[in-house]
Amino acid sequence: MDIQAIRQDFPILSRKVNNCNLIYFDNAATTQKPRQVIDATNDFYSNHNANVHRGVHTLSLEATDLYEQAREKTQKFIKAKTPQEVVFVKGTTEAINLVAYTWGLSNLCKGDEVLVSLMEHHSNIVPWELTGKIGGFKVKYANVKNDGTLDYDDFESKFSAKTKIACLSQVSNVTGIINDVKRVAKVAHDHGALMLVDGAQSVPHLVVDVQNLDADFLAFSGHKMLGPTGIGVLYGKREILEKMQPFEGGGEMIKEVEFNQSSGCSISWNDLPYKFEAGTPNICGAVGLGEAVKYLETVGMDNIFCHEKELTSYALERLKQCSNVILHGSTDVNGKCGIIPFSVKGLTSHDTALILDNYGIMVRSGYHCAQPLHQQVLKLQSSDRASFYLYNTKAEVDRFVEVLKEIGAA
Ligand code: 7TS
């Protein structure tokens, strides 16, 4: 991987913040966009803009082609069997809500259980809590060990005949720890339950093969993988999506709406994936996502993973030598993606992030929408988080460590 060449593709990386070179270590929140993605969205609006699937004119056909090509690129990227299994949504949050409100509310009732891990982002907790209140089913939580790794024994022991779906992130957005979702999917299936994988932090960084994982659902966001905001994916196995009710009603998700005097209104749903894409979708967002997928594939997901691992290993070794820095969670780089949660002694997480910002370094502070993991497992109110991507360098890590040391000395 030629990092310097890659960096040239990202216009924002050459800007200064507070008179310092920008060091962007907030990739778990959202990633920067390469010129190729920016150009593809610009080209869409400049040359091909029209609505999809509804016009017979040239521009509508071009827009539809670009939109569907993006779906096929995404399908191949996650190794789904067919493009019909790739539903475009706003992002991970909407994808999980779609499953909870459609599959959840029509398949779960009083006495049923949804099994979720304590390390989940709120978007894999709150939709289940909300729908559980409506549908009368219970959300059960599997423990996470003090080092932030999943307690597989506890997770597996909480499965019973009542469990109808297990929901687990493949990579934690706080610790970067990689979960063996394939193993949990097998246990779920042995109990007749489905497996939902939150891939928000895994799809951008690892090779994810939905068929190999045997995931029933996979949710992820375009903006965390070099794509635009407002576009994401719900993957679902075709036979499951076929049986589900639509999430929203409107244009494009229906085949026919007929009124007759005896039976009132009768509606037949459109084919997959359009049944779940009511209204005008984020066409340009999908085009940008397709281009982002192409970019990631050109660099190579294995290369990206190795680069991040090397960077994380280097950063962890250097941070361990900073007496004022506390590292949270497991520091075993083999089970991790490029996310490092930390605190600076004597400073709140927001103070640390603000001081780093003075030096042009962007990290996230707070509880990263994972309050149960912070409070119940890591016993923290909040933390700082440095998260890497393909364009980050060892020189940036050196500068980050240098500044952290200065903060400690002050
Ligand atoms: N799941 C995980 C594991 C996430 O990290 C996030 C976003 C989401 C779901 C929600 O994704 P969205 O695109 O729908 O918002 N995580 C973060 C984060 O860690 N900092 O900002 C957003």
Boltz pocket constraint, residues with backbone or C-beta under 6 A from the ligand:
constraints:
  - pocket:
      binder: B
      contacts: [[A, 28], [A, 29], [A, 30], [A, 90], [A, 91], [A, 92], [A, 93], [A, 94], [A, 121], [A, 123], [A, 124], [A, 169], [A, 171], [A, 172], [A, 173], [A, 174], [A, 198], [A, 200], [A, 201], [A, 221], [A, 364], [A, 368], [A, 369]]
      max_distance: 6.0
